[in-house]
Amino acid sequence: MTTVYARPQLQLFGVSSAIVVRKIGLSDLLDALRLGWEDFKAIPTHAVVLCVIYPIIGLVLFRLVIGYSVLPLLFPLAAGFTLIGPFAALGLYELSRRRERGEDAAAWHAMHVLSAPSFGAILGLGTFLFALFATWITVADAIYIATFGNAPAATIPDFARRVLTTPEGWSLIIIGCGVGFLFAVIALCISVVSFPLMLDQHATAIDAIRTSLRAVMKNPIAMAAWGLIVAVLLVVGSLPFFIGLAVVLPVLGHATWHLYRKVVEPGPNPPQEQPRPPIGHRYAADFPASLFPWSHER
């Protein structure tokens, strides 16, 4: 197996800087998806609870764009999930990580990411992805205005006719998809393994981004195929009305963790974490504190 070693860098939290990047193939992508599906089947309720907000947001956005006659933003908003998805799936990485280690994996365990030593770095990179998402929406709106002007589409059939049956509409599709592709490539390159790496090895944001870039450079075909798989599954999950995202997003989130495991070799000196004692029986007298089990931990 071919490996690439990072140049030594100063690390926080005592994490080794010699992060090893593996060479992977297309079969590894399929195996990551299979393992992600196994995680989802093992904890389907928990995963759906964590990700149900996505179809809800999708439905709300769908209603808003109809109500406020900004239909041109519907597709960019849906496509933008690919930009913020790596950060939004953070809780799913934690669940897959716990299951991998043979620990209990319940929905509230996802909250442990808030106490991760590298959470500040995680939040910083997540903020950058949200800024990238906002920039994409602004650019997409500007492309539409430059193509069709400021006159809004009155109805969905009117909007579909403009986009699908006119030369301006085809120009919008080509330019919009081209620009959107560039945004997706940027997000993929800097975040494909960044968040799992920061969560698992407590790496800094800079080292996590560098590792993601090296992973992409080492595996250009596999990473391009992964980006295509994510895009296709998100499109499938968005139909109809984003309902399928309740399954697609958790599976992709879990699969991303397993992809990280295949791409990045575990560090020789993994960070030591405080063991968490199991939660015992809960009684009615504990209500409502029992709704927040993490508050009982020390």
C-alpha positions in Angstrom: 0.0 0.0 0.0 1.4 3.4 -1.0 1.7 6.0 1.7 2.6 9.7 1.8 4.0 11.4 4.9 3.3 15.0 5.8 6.1 17.4 6.6 6.4 17.8 10.3 4.2 20.6 11.6 3.7 22.0 15.1 0.5 20.4 16.5 -1.8 21.3 19.3 -3.0 18.7 21.9 0.2 16.6 21.4 -1.0 15.0 18.2 1.8 13.6 15.9 2.3 15.6 12.8 3.3 12.5 10.7 -0.2 12.0 9.2 -0.1 9.1 6.7 -2.3 9.3 3.6 -3.1 6.0 1.9 -3.7 5.3 -1.8 -7.3 4.0 -2.2 -9.4 2.6 -5.1 -13.0 2.7 -6.3 -13.7 -0.5 -4.3 -12.8 1.4 -1.1 -15.5 3.9 -1.9 -18.1 1.2 -2.3 -16.9 -0.4 0.9 -17.2 2.9 2.7 -20.8 3.2 1.5 -21.5 -0.3 2.6 -20.1 0.4 6.1 -22.1 3.6 6.2 -25.3 1.7 5.4 -24.4 -0.8 8.2 -24.1 2.0 10.7 -27.4 3.5 9.6 -29.1 0.1 9.9 -27.6 -0.3 13.4 -28.8 3.1 14.6 -31.5 4.2 12.1 -33.7 6.1 14.6 -30.8 8.0 16.0 -29.4 8.9 12.6 -32.8 10.0 11.3 -33.4 12.1 14.4 -30.1 13.9 13.8 -30.8 14.5 10.2 -34.5 15.1 10.1 -33.9 18.8 10.2 -32.5 18.6 6.6 -35.8 17.5 4.9 -37.6 20.0 7.2 -35.3 22.8 6.1 -35.8 21.6 2.5 -39.5 21.8 2.8 -39.4 25.2 4.4 -37.1 26.5 1.7 -39.4 25.0 -0.9 -42.3 26.9 0.6 -40.3 30.1 0.9 -39.1 30.2 -2.6 -42.7 29.7 -3.9 -44.1 32.3 -1.5 -41.5 35.0 -2.2 -41.1 34.3 -5.9 -37.4 33.5 -5.7 -37.7 30.1 -7.4 -34.2 30.6 -9.1 -32.6 30.0 -5.7 -34.3 26.6 -5.1 -31.7 24.5 -7.0 -28.7 26.5 -5.6 -30.0 26.0 -2.1 -30.4 22.2 -2.6 -27.1 21.9 -4.3 -25.5 23.9 -1.5 -26.0 20.9 0.9 -22.8 19.5 -0.6 -20.8 22.5 0.7 -21.9 22.4 4.3 -22.6 18.7 4.5 -19.1 17.7 5.9 -19.6 20.0 8.9 -23.3 19.2 9.4 -22.5 15.5 9.6 -20.2 16.0 12.5 -22.5 14.2 15.0 -22.7 11.2 12.6 -18.9 10.8 12.6 -19.0 10.6 16.4 -21.7 7.9 16.2 -19.7 5.9 13.7 -16.5 6.4 15.8 -18.2 5.1 18.9 -19.7 2.1 17.2 -16.3 1.3 15.6 -14.8 1.3 19.2 -17.6 -1.0 20.5 -19.2 1.8 22.6 -22.8 2.7 23.0 -24.1 4.9 20.2 -27.2 6.9 21.0 -28.4 10.2 19.5 -27.2 12.2 22.5 -23.7 10.8 22.1 -23.4 13.1 19.1 -23.2 16.0 21.6 -19.8 14.8 22.7 -18.3 16.7 19.7 -19.0 19.9 21.6 -16.4 18.9 24.2 -13.8 17.7 21.7 -10.4 19.3 22.2 -10.3 20.4 18.6 -13.9 21.8 18.6 -12.6 25.4 18.1 -10.8 24.3 14.9 -13.9 22.4 13.8 -16.1 25.4 14.3 -13.7 27.6 12.4 -13.6 25.4 9.4 -17.3 24.9 9.6 -17.8 28.7 9.5 -15.7 28.9 6.4 -17.9 26.3 4.7 -21.0 28.3 5.6 -19.3 31.4 4.2 -18.6 29.4 1.0 -22.3 28.4 0.9 -23.4 32.0 1.3 -21.1 33.1 -1.5 -22.4 30.4 -3.8 -26.0 31.5 -3.2 -25.0 35.1 -4.0 -23.1 34.1 -7.1 -26.0 31.9 -8.3 -28.5 34.7 -7.8 -26.2 37.1 -9.7 -25.9 34.6 -12.6 -29.7 34.4 -12.8 -30.2 38.1 -12.8 -27.5 38.6 -15.4 -29.3 36.0 -17.6 -33.0 36.9 -17.1 -33.0 40.3 -15.4 -34.8 41.2 -12.2 -38.2 40.1 -13.3 -39.1 37.1 -11.0 -40.8 33.9 -12.3 -44.4 34.0 -11.5 -45.0 30.2 -11.2 -43.1 26.9 -11.3 -44.3 26.2 -14.9 -43.2 29.7 -16.0 -39.8 29.2 -14.4 -39.3 25.7 -15.9 -40.3 27.1 -19.3 -37.7 29.9 -19.1 -34.9 27.6 -18.0 -35.6 24.5 -20.1 -36.9 25.9 -23.4 -35.0 29.1 -24.1 -31.4 29.8 -25.1 -30.9 32.0 -22.0 -32.1 29.1 -19.9 -29.6 26.7 -21.3 -26.9 29.3 -20.8 -28.0 29.6 -17.2 -27.8 25.8 -16.7 -24.3 25.5 -18.3 -22.8 28.5 -16.5 -24.5 27.8 -13.2 -23.5 24.2 -13.1 -19.9 25.1 -14.1 -19.6 27.7 -11.3 -21.3 25.3 -8.8 -18.8 22.6 -9.8 -15.9 24.9 -8.9 -17.5 25.6 -5.5 -18.0 21.8 -4.9 -14.4 21.0 -5.8 -13.1 23.6 -3.4 -15.3 22.2 -0.6 -14.3 18.6 -1.4 -10.6 19.4 -1.5 -10.5 21.1 1.9 -13.0 19.0 3.8 -13.1 15.5 2.5 -11.3 14.1 5.6 -10.8 17.3 7.6 -13.6 17.0 10.1 -13.2 13.3 10.9 -9.4 14.0 11.3 -9.9 16.9 13.7 -12.4 14.8 15.7 -10.3 11.7 15.8 -6.7 12.9 16.0 -7.4 16.4 17.4 -5.6 18.0 14.5 -5.6 21.7 13.8 -7.7 23.1 11.0 -4.6 23.9 8.9 -3.2 20.4 9.2 -6.6 18.9 8.5 -7.0 21.0 5.4 -3.4 20.1 4.3 -4.2 16.4 4.8 -7.4 16.7 2.8 -5.5 18.3 -0.1 -2.9 15.6 0.0 -5.6 13.0 0.0 -7.2 14.5 -3.1 -3.8 14.8 -4.9 -2.9 11.3 -4.0 -6.3 9.9 -5.0 -7.7 12.2 -7.8 -9.8 9.6 -9.5 -11.2 8.1 -6.3 -12.0 11.5 -4.8 -13.6 12.7 -8.1 -15.7 9.6 -8.0 -16.6 10.2 -4.4 -17.8 13.7 -5.2 -19.9 12.4 -8.0 -21.4 9.7 -5.8 -22.3 12.4 -3.2 -23.8 14.6 -5.8 -25.9 11.9 -7.3 -27.2 10.6 -4.0 -28.1 14.1 -2.9 -30.1 14.6 -6.1 -31.9 11.3 -5.6 -32.5 12.1 -1.9 -33.9 15.5 -2.8 -36.7 13.9 -4.8 -39.5 14.2 -4.0 -39.4 17.3 -1.8 -36.1 16.4 0.0 -37.7 13.6 1.9 -35.1 11.1 0.8 -32.4 13.2 2.5 -33.5 11.6 5.9 -31.8 8.4 4.7 -29.2 9.7 2.2 -27.6 12.2 4.5 -27.0 9.9 7.5 -25.7 7.1 5.2 -23.3 9.6 3.6 -22.2 11.0 6.9 -21.4 7.5 8.3 -19.7 6.6 5.0 -17.5 9.7 5.2 -16.2 8.5 8.5 -15.2 5.1 7.0 -13.7 6.9 3.9 -11.5 8.8 6.3 -10.5 5.5 8.0 -9.4 4.2 4.6 -7.6 7.3 3.5 -5.8 8.3 6.7 -3.8 5.9 8.7 -4.4 6.0 12.5 -1.7 7.9 14.3 1.1 6.0 16.2 0.2 7.8 19.4 -3.6 8.3 19.4 -4.9 11.0 21.8 -6.0 9.6 25.1 -9.6 10.4 26.1 -11.3 10.3 29.4 -13.4 7.1 29.5 -17.1 7.8 29.9 -18.9 5.6 32.4 -22.1 4.0 31.2 -25.4 5.6 32.2 -27.4 3.4 34.5 -31.2 3.1 34.9 -33.3 6.2 34.8 -36.4 6.8 36.9 -39.4 9.0 36.6 -38.1 11.2 39.4 -35.2 12.1 37.2 -37.5 13.9 34.7 -36.9 16.3 33.1 -33.2 16.0 33.7 -33.3 12.5 32.1 -33.9 14.3 28.8 -30.4 15.6 28.9 -28.3 12.6 29.9 -25.0 14.2 29.0 -25.6 16.6 31.9 -25.0 13.7 34.3 -21.5 13.1 33.1 -18.4 14.3 34.8 
